[in-house]
Amino acid sequence: TITNRVVVAPAAKLSPTVTVNVGSYTYNGSPQGPGPNEVNKGGSSGTLTLEYGGTANSAPAAAYGPTTNPPTEAGSYTVVATLAEDANYAAATNSVSFTIAKATPFLSGVSATPIQEGSTLASSTISETAVNSANNNSVPGTWTFQYSSIQPPTGTGTQYYVFTPQDGNNFNIVTGK
């Protein structure tokens, strides 16, 4: 008797395309970056792991990660999306860069105290509170006149001011008049 053998080779696993959709991120005090909902797994049902790393804007620049927690501070980061193998798809990885931009504080109703004739703008105090428009929290900082050494003419006038946030790593300096 002759026995025929048929050997069936296992099918090669498909290669999924892992796509990470990066959004626009601005500092708001909360963790940010692409999350699981921004990852297309290309048909695979494999377990997805996200790992974040990069550099925060702090001075000196602080290394962040690698960690599974998205960053909070403004800076430049990378997320590595790793997809585990499943029954039909091979494992896959994709790495993309993203940034968390500095926030610009919202300023309104800026006013200054009057000064005596012949005095410089430095003798006036600017009063207003800067606010993080993302969460309405106050942004501490320093108010100065851009040209604090000038003596303005008598009367009411418009002058340029500068708001310098204490947290310059996460907030932009704001100027206005």
Backbone torsions as a table, in degrees:
resi	resn	phi	psi	omega
1	THR	NA	140.7	177.9
2	ILE	-109.8	130.3	178.2
3	THR	-110.5	127.7	176.3
4	ASN	-92.5	134.2	176.4
5	ARG	-110.3	137.8	174.8
6	VAL	-119.0	123.5	178.3
7	VAL	-103.7	123.4	179.3
8	VAL	-105.5	117.3	178.5
9	ALA	-78.7	141.1	178.5
10	PRO	-64.3	144.1	178.7
11	ALA	-68.3	142.6	176.8
12	ALA	-68.4	144.3	179.6
13	LYS	-74.6	146.7	177.9
14	LEU	-72.3	154.2	177.7
15	SER	-102.5	111.0	179.8
16	PRO	-75.5	151.7	173.1
17	THR	-100.5	114.1	-179.9
18	VAL	-91.3	117.7	-179.2
19	THR	-115.5	127.9	178.5
20	VAL	-110.1	119.9	178.7
21	ASN	-90.4	116.4	-178.6
22	VAL	-94.3	131.1	178.2
23	GLY	-97.2	-166.5	176.7
24	SER	-103.6	125.7	-175.2
25	TYR	-124.7	134.6	176.7
26	THR	-130.4	138.1	-177.0
27	TYR	-49.5	130.0	175.1
28	ASN	-142.4	8.1	179.1
29	GLY	87.8	-2.8	-179.7
30	SER	-114.3	156.2	176.6
31	PRO	-60.1	140.4	-178.7
32	GLN	-143.1	161.5	178.4
33	GLY	134.5	169.9	178.9
34	PRO	-60.4	132.4	178.1
35	GLY	-112.0	-175.1	-177.8
36	PRO	-57.1	-32.6	-179.6
37	ASN	-71.1	-14.7	179.0
38	GLU	-98.1	10.6	-178.9
39	VAL	-112.5	126.5	173.7
40	ASN	-97.3	121.2	-174.8
41	LYS	-90.0	7.7	174.3
42	GLY	60.7	32.8	178.2
43	GLY	95.0	-15.5	-178.3
44	SER	-74.6	150.1	174.5
45	SER	-107.9	12.3	-179.5
46	GLY	-64.2	156.4	179.1
47	THR	-67.7	133.6	-179.3
48	LEU	-100.7	132.7	174.9
49	THR	-124.4	132.5	176.2
50	LEU	-112.7	133.3	179.1
51	GLU	-129.3	129.6	-175.0
52	TYR	-109.5	144.6	175.3
53	GLY	-155.1	166.8	177.7
54	GLY	151.9	-151.9	-175.8
55	THR	-136.0	125.5	174.9
56	ALA	-80.6	157.1	-178.6
57	ASN	-71.4	-2.7	-174.7
58	SER	-55.8	159.7	-179.2
59	ALA	-113.3	118.5	-5.6
60	PRO	-69.2	158.7	-177.9
61	ALA	-53.2	131.6	-177.0
62	ALA	-104.3	130.9	176.6
63	ALA	-68.9	141.3	178.2
64	TYR	-122.9	128.8	174.6
65	GLY	84.2	-171.3	5.8
66	PRO	-74.5	140.1	-178.7
67	THR	-154.9	159.3	177.1
68	THR	-86.6	-1.6	179.0
69	ASN	-92.3	126.6	177.6
70	PRO	-63.2	149.0	-178.7
71	PRO	-72.1	158.9	178.8
72	THR	-110.3	-41.4	-173.6
73	GLU	-75.8	154.0	173.9
74	ALA	-62.9	142.4	-179.9
75	GLY	163.3	-168.5	-179.7
76	SER	-113.4	128.8	-172.4
77	TYR	-136.9	169.0	174.3
78	THR	-133.3	142.2	171.3
79	VAL	-119.0	132.8	177.2
80	VAL	-107.7	116.7	177.9
81	ALA	-97.6	116.9	-179.7
82	THR	-114.3	125.2	-178.3
83	LEU	-109.7	122.7	179.9
84	ALA	-73.7	155.7	176.6
85	GLU	-63.1	144.2	171.4
86	ASP	-126.6	-167.8	-175.4
87	ALA	-62.2	-31.8	-175.2
88	ASN	-113.2	-18.5	-173.7
89	TYR	-121.4	144.4	175.6
90	ALA	-76.2	166.2	175.4
91	ALA	-68.5	153.0	-179.8
92	ALA	-150.5	156.4	-179.9
93	THR	-139.9	146.1	172.8
94	ASN	-143.3	139.3	-179.7
95	SER	-121.9	130.3	177.5
96	VAL	-134.1	151.0	178.5
97	SER	-96.7	150.5	174.0
98	PHE	-152.2	162.5	177.5
99	THR	-125.6	151.6	167.5
100	ILE	-109.7	113.7	-176.8
101	ALA	-77.5	156.1	172.5
102	LYS	-66.0	145.6	175.6
103	ALA	-86.1	150.9	174.8
104	THR	-106.1	116.3	-179.7
105	PRO	-59.4	146.5	177.2
106	PHE	-91.6	127.8	-179.3
107	LEU	-120.6	137.8	175.6
108	SER	-149.8	150.9	176.3
109	GLY	62.2	34.8	-179.6
110	VAL	-65.6	131.5	177.9
111	SER	-138.3	164.6	-179.1
112	ALA	-135.2	152.9	177.7
113	THR	-74.8	150.7	178.8
114	PRO	-65.6	157.0	175.8
115	ILE	-123.4	158.9	177.6
116	GLN	-77.3	147.8	177.6
117	GLU	-54.8	132.6	-179.7
118	GLY	91.0	-8.3	178.9
119	SER	-85.9	160.2	177.1
120	THR	-89.2	165.8	177.9
121	LEU	-61.9	-23.2	-180.0
122	ALA	-61.3	-21.1	-179.9
123	SER	-84.1	-1.6	177.4
124	SER	-99.1	151.4	177.4
125	THR	-113.5	128.8	177.4
126	ILE	-87.5	134.5	180.0
127	SER	-125.5	125.3	176.1
128	GLU	176.6	160.8	176.7
129	THR	-114.0	132.2	175.0
130	ALA	-87.5	144.5	-175.8
131	VAL	-129.2	140.5	172.3
132	ASN	-78.1	110.2	-175.4
133	SER	-64.1	-18.0	-179.6
134	ALA	-73.8	-30.3	-176.7
135	ASN	-139.5	6.0	179.2
136	ASN	62.6	18.0	175.4
137	ASN	-80.9	146.6	176.8
138	SER	-66.2	144.2	177.8
139	VAL	-114.3	106.0	179.6
140	PRO	-67.4	148.0	178.7
141	GLY	179.5	-169.5	-176.4
142	THR	-117.9	134.3	176.8
143	TRP	-103.9	131.6	175.2
144	THR	-141.4	161.8	170.9
145	PHE	-86.1	141.2	-178.9
146	GLN	-62.9	-37.3	-180.0
147	TYR	-120.0	66.3	-172.4
148	SER	-67.1	-17.1	-176.8
149	SER	-90.2	-2.3	-179.3
150	ILE	-83.2	151.8	174.1
151	GLN	-103.5	106.3	-178.0
152	PRO	-71.6	157.4	177.6
153	PRO	-66.8	161.0	178.5
154	THR	-61.7	140.9	179.7
155	GLY	115.1	-175.0	179.5
156	THR	-89.5	138.2	-179.2
157	GLY	-148.9	172.6	178.6
158	THR	-105.5	131.8	-179.6
159	GLN	-129.7	157.6	179.5
160	TYR	-89.6	137.7	178.5
161	TYR	-123.0	164.4	176.9
162	VAL	-132.4	129.7	171.7
163	PHE	-108.2	120.2	179.8
164	THR	-110.9	107.6	-179.6
165	PRO	-64.9	145.3	174.3
166	GLN	-61.3	-38.2	-179.6
167	ASP	-94.6	75.7	-179.9
168	GLY	-70.8	-10.4	177.1
169	ASN	-74.0	-29.8	-174.3
170	ASN	-117.0	-10.1	-178.4
171	PHE	-127.8	144.0	176.2
172	ASN	-81.4	151.9	169.6
173	ILE	-72.1	141.0	-178.5
174	VAL	-120.3	134.2	174.5
175	THR	-117.5	156.6	178.8
176	GLY	-167.9	-173.1	176.4
177	LYS	-140.9	NA	NA
